[in-house]
Amino acid sequence: MARILILGAGIAGHTVARYLNKWAGKEHQIIVASPKPKWNWIPSNIWVGVGEMTERQVTFDLAPIYRKIGVEFHLARALSIHPEGGPDSNTPYVTIEYTDPQKVGETARIGYDYLVNATGPRLNFDATPGLGPEKGYTTSVCTPDHAKDANERLQAAIKAMQAGQRKTLVVGTGHGLCTCQGAAFEYIYNIDHALREARVRDKARIVWLSNEYELGDFGMGGVHIKRGGYITNGKIFAESLMVERGMEWITRAHVTRIEPDRIHYELLDGTMHEIEYDFAMLIPPFAGVPLEAFDKAGNEITERLFAPNGFMKVDADYRIKPYEEWSKDDWPRTYQTPEYKNIFAVGIAFAPPHLISKPMKSANGTPINPTPPRTGMPSASMGKAVAASIRDMLNGAAEPTHTASMAEIGAACVASTGSHIFKGTAATMTVFPVVPDYEKYPDYGRDMDLTFGEVGLAGHWMKYILHHVFIYQAKLRPGWSVLPD
């Protein structure tokens, strides 16, 4: 019997766990270690952030789900990986520290035959002084708790506007190297919708502040979409949405520091600016979850397994080369680590070989460019592919059998622009592939028959339905495996 240890139980990790349990759980042991007791459908946090949903509607407890299907669950965070075992054993293991209230601070070793790193990101609020809801002055929608706090602050601003005050609301990214612009993109439109519902939109100045070179970049080097039979670029698509709603935007910006009433930022041209605000939701940059690695003798080998940003190296081409030489073939396909064939990394936990958007630096040398997105649908695709590969390797395959390169898979995004059964809207976008392939699609880098965007009420209904479908699936309800990931 083999032991498969999965670190993290977000979209990627939980996908690996449920599929491996279905395919191999009767013959092998599936173990999940996660520092968080709940699974969170992160795309719906933006609705928590405007009071349209509660925390209970976007989360559920993991322990009862895993107990029901026989998956061993540890409420703990990983501290170190020992891929060669230790002086007293050849069995690879991971050292964990429990976050379980009944075992807080206790540590343990978990041996494994296969390891999947799906730890997700560390929300690096410390990268920008004053950023974040805990040590700083801004809000976030990255977690349910953050989103609840954002809604409380937003409702306070709305009450002040109802009393006649004018307010400036700033939404976007809080650092020059942020990713996940999509979450902020959704949130700013839901704020606009909430203000209109409260009849105070005329009292608000709404500003988009982003590290994107142009609106609609989203860390994917921009995108051309087919809309109404015509091809347009993401910049025009995104700008039209903001113009229609009376929003302002500032792009090519790196936030340098945040004070209680103002945000300081540097632009790509090297100039320094500031904007006064009353409410701000700024996404933080992501870093890898702190993990160390040691060889059998106890020597640290963290740099061999992880990139400097803390994300795990996989089967990608990490050679430094000019932007003009970047290729779709640089991107990982199997997510297997080069040195240890029984270790994989999926979702945000793997280290991208380079940006997708063109790298930029300000006149002062400050990097200002979005980092690659790899959440949601791509994470689930990676998780399912790795689960299938491990299943086949358990059955005798010498190498991974399934792939999910971001240069070969697409992504669908239904971005809410206002929640209401009759007046809600959403921007529905599909992109194929995520990483542009100019060899196969020389005009735009993507298949224009599979890359399109529309905005409307139907999109809102679709997002609302998908919210329930994915939570149903994640709870392993009857028929879950026939639903799309």
N, C-alpha and C positions, 0 to 999 in steps of 0.2 A: 504493500500500500504506500503510495506517494503522498507527501504533504505539500500542498500548494498554499503559500502564504501571500496574502494580498494586503498591502499597506495603503489604507485609505478606502473610504466607502462613499465617494461622491459619484458623479455620473460614470466616470471611467471605471473606478474600482468596483462599484456595485454591479456594473455590467459584466465585468469579468467573473465576479462571484456567482451571479445568478446563472450565467450560461455554463460555467464549469460545474456548478452543482447539478445542473440538469444533465450535462453530458457525462460527467465523471464522478459525481458525488457519491454514488453507491459503492464504488470500488476504491475511491481515494478520499483523503481528508482535505476539506477546504477550510482555511482559517482566514479570518479577516481581523485586522487590527486598525482601529480608527480612534482618534482622540475625541471625536464628537459622537454623541449617542443618537443623533437624529440624521436622517437623510433629508436633504433640502433640494427642492426643485428650484434652482437658483433663478432661472428666467422669470419666475413669478414674483421674485422679491421686489421688483419695481412696483407691483400693485400693492404690496405691503407698505411701500414707501409713500403711497398717496392715500392709504386708508381703505383701499378697495378690497383687500384681503387681509386676513389675520395670519399670524405665525403658524397657527394650527393647520391652516389650509395649504401651506407650502412645505410642511415637514411631517415626518412620522418617525416613530421609534424604530431603530434597526434591530435591537436585541430580540423582540418577539418574532420578527420575520425570519431571522437567521436560526433561532431556536426551532421554529416550526419545520424548517427544511434540513436541519442537521448540520448547519455551518457553525463552526466554533468562532465565537466573537469575543474579542478583547477590546474593552474600552480603554485604549492606551495609545500613546504616540511612540513612534520608532525613534530610537536614539542612535543606533549604529548597526551597520551591516558587516557581517563576517563571512564573506563568500567562500572561504577555505576552511571554515571551522576555527578551532583554537588549539592550543597546545595539548589539551586533554581529549580532543575529538576531531574527526575529519568531517563531521556533519556541519554544513553551513547553517548559520543562525543569525537572527536579528535580536538585538537587545531592545526591549520596550520599557516604557515607564507608564504606569497606569494613571489615567485621569478619572477612573471610576471612583466616585466619592468614598467607597468602602475600602479602596486600596491606594488612595492617592500617595504618590511618592515611591511606592514599591516598584521594583524592577524585576524583569524576568527575561529568560532566553526562550525564543521559539525557533526550533529547528525547521528546516525546509528542504524540499527537493527542487521546488520551483518557487521563485519569488517574483511578484509583480509590484512594482513601485507605482502607486496611483495616489500619491500623497497630496497632489494638487499644489496650489501656490501658498506662499507666505505673503500676506498682505503687508507690503513694505511701506507703511505710513511714515516710518522714520526717515525715509529718503528725502522728504520735504519738511522742513520745520513748520509746525503748526497744522500739518495735514492730519485729518482723521477725527473720529468722534471720541476717542479715548484720551489722547494726549494733545489733541489739537482743537481746531475751531470749526471744522467742516464735518459734513455727514457722509454716509456711505450707504450703498444698497448691496454690498457684497455678501452680507449675512442677514438672516432674519432679524437679529437683534439690532444691527445697524439700520436696517430698513424701518423698524419700529421707531427708532430714535429720529430718523429722517422725517417720518410722518408727523411725529409730535412737533418737531421744529417747523415743519411746513404748515401745520394747522395753526400754530401760534402766529406765523406770518400772515396767514389768511385772515385770522381774527383782527390783526392789526390793520390790515387793508380794509376790512369791513368797517373799521372805526375811522377810516379816512386817510390812513397813512399810506405813503408810497414806499414800495420795497424793490430792491434789486436782488434777483435770484440768479446765481451763477451755477452752471452744471457743465461737467466735462471731465478732463483728466488733470491730475494733480502733480504731474511730473513729465519731463520730456521723453521718457522711455516707457510710458504706460501702454497697456493693451486693454482690451475689453471696452473699447469705445461704444460698442453696441448697447451695453447696459445703460450707459449715460445717455445715449441717443434715445432710447426708449423712455428713460425717466424724464427727460426735459419735456417731451411731448405729453406725458401724463400729468406733469405739473401744469402745463398750459391748459389741458383739459379740465383739471381740478379747479383752476382759477376761473375758468369760464363758467363752470357749474356753480361756483360760489359767487359769480357775478362781480368779480374784482379784477378781471384781467386788465382793465384800464388803469389799475393802480400799480401794475407790476412791469418792471423792466426785466426781461429774461435774456440771459447772455450765455451762449455756448462758447466754452474755452477749451481748446483742444491742441494736442501735439501733432495732429494730422497736417500734412502739407496742404491739402485741400479737403473741404468737406466731402464725406463719402469715401475716404481712403480706407478706414476701418482696419488698418494694419495689413491690408491685402494688396497694397500697391494701387489702390483705386479699383474700380470695376466699371465695365460697360454693361448695360442691361437692355434687354428688349422690353419695350413698353408701348402698348397700343400699336404694335406693328413697326415701330421705329426703334432704332438703337440710339441710346443716349448714355452719357457717362454719369457715374455716381455723384459727381460734384453738382451737376445740374439738378439731379433728382433730389439730393439732400438740401441744396439751396432753395429749391422751389418749395419744399415743405416748410422751411423756416420763414421764408418770405410770406407765405400764405398765413402764417400765424404771428407775424410781427416780431419775430425773434432777431436778435443780433448774434454775430459770431466773430470769434477771434481764433484763428488757426496759427500753426507753426509756433506754438507757445510752450515754453518750459516754465512751470511754476517754481519759483526760487524760494519763496517763503510766504507764510500766511499769518496774518494778524487777526485779531477779533473782528475787525471791520474792513480789512482790505487784503487783496491778493496781489502779490508782487510776481511779475513774470518777465521772462526774456523772450524776445522774438528771434526768429532765424536770422534776421538782419543784424543782430547784436544789440539792438536797442532795448532799454529797460522800461517797463511800464507798471502801472498798478491800476486796480479797479476796486472801488468800494462796493461792499455787498452787505446784505442782511441775512441771506441764506445761501449756503453753498453745498453742493454735493459733487465731490471730486473723487474719481476712481484713483486708487493708489497704484503704483507700479507693483509688479509681481516679482518674487524671487523664489528660489527653491526652498522647501522646508529643510531646516538644518539637520543634516544627516552626516555622520562620519562613516568611514569604511576602514577596515583593518585586515591585514593578511593573517596567515596562520600563526606567525611568530609575534603578532601584536603590533607590527609596524603600520603606521597610518598610510592608507592608499586612497584617501578621499579624492585627490586630484586625478587619479586614474579612472574613477567611476563617475565623477561629477564635473561639470563645467564650472567656471568661476562664479556664475550666478546661482549655483546650487541645484541646477536641473541635471538629471542623469543623462550621460552620454549613451546613445544607442547606435543603430546601424546607419548613421548619417555620415556625410562627408564634412568633417569639421575643419578642413584645411582653410586657412585664410587666403582669400583670393579676391581680385577686383570684382566690383558689382557686375561688370560686363560679362564676367565668366561664370556667374551664378547660373545654376541649372536645376531643373526639376529633379534631376538624378541625385542632387545633393541630399534630398529629403529622405528620411528613414521609411522603410517599407514594412519591416517585421517588428521593430521596436525591441529587438534583442540587443543586449549589451555585447560589445565586441569581445571582452575578455572572459566573461562568464556566460555560457550559453543557456544557463538555467535562470537568468535574470532578465526581466523585461521592464520597461517603463512606458506608461500610457498617459494620455490626457496632458494636462499642464506639466506633469512631472518630467516629461522628456525634454531634453535640450534641443531646440531648433538649431540647424546648422548655420543659419544667418537670418536676417530680416526677409520679409517679403516685399515690403515697401523699400524704396531706395533710401540708403543711409544718408542722413543730413547732419551737418554741424553748423552751429551759429557762427557768426563772425568772431565770436569769443572762444570758439572751440567746443561749445556745449552740444552734445548729441541731442537732437530733437527729431525723433521719428518713432512712429508706433511700432511696437514689437508684435510678432505674429500671434494671431488669435488661434486657439486650439481647444475651445470649449464646446459644449453642447454636442451637436451631431457628429463632428469629427472625433470627439472623445469617445462617444459610444461606438463608433465604427472601429476605432483602435482597440477598445476593450473587447469587442466581440471577436475581432481577428486574432488577438493574442490568446483569448480563451480557446478558440478553435485550434490554434497552433499547439498550445500546451496539451489539449486533448489528444491530438494526433501524435505528439512526441511521447505521451504516456503509452500510446499504443505502438510505439516502435519507430516513428519517424525520426530521422537523424537531425533534421533542420525544421525551422518554422514552415508551415504549409500555407498560411494565409497572410495576406498583406493588406495594408490600409494607408498607403502613402497619401499625404495631403495634396500631392501633385497628380493623384489618380482618383481621388474621391471628391464629391461635391458637398455642399452644405446648404441647408434651407434655414432661413431665419424669418420668423414672424414677429416683427417688432411692433409692440403696442404703441399707438399714438393717441390713446384715450380709451378708457374702459367704460362702456355703457352698452346695454343690450340693443338700443336703437341708434344712439349717437356715437358709439365707440368706433374707432378705426384702427387699422394696423397696416404697416408697410410689410408686404410679403415679398421676400427676395430669395432667389436661389442662385447659387454660384457653382459652376463646374468647369475645371477643378478649383480647389481653394488656392493652391499655388499655381500661378499662370504657367501655361505650357505653350511657349511661342513657336516651338518646333511643330507641334500638331495644329495649333490654332494661331497662325502668324499675324492675323489682323488685330485681335484683341487679347490673345493669350487664353481665351476661354471659349467653350462651345456656346454660341449665342442661342442655340435652340434650347439649351438647358440653363441659361443665365438670364433671368428676367426679374422685373419688379412691378408691383402694383400696390395701390393704397385704397383701402375702402372698408366698409362695415363687414363684408364677408371675411376679411382678414382677421378682424377682431373676434368674430365667432370661431374662426379656425384656431386662433391662439387659445381661446378659452376652452375649447374642446380638447386641444392637445395638452393643456394643463392637466385635465382630468385623466386623459389617456395615459400620459407618462407616469403619473402617480399610481394609477391602477396597475400599470406594468411593473413599476418599481416595487410595489407591494406583493408581487408575484401572485396576483389574483388569477383565477382560471382563464386559460388561453393567453397568458401574458406573452409567451414566446412567439405567437403569430403576429403580434403587433409590431409596427415599425419602430426601429430604434432611433 
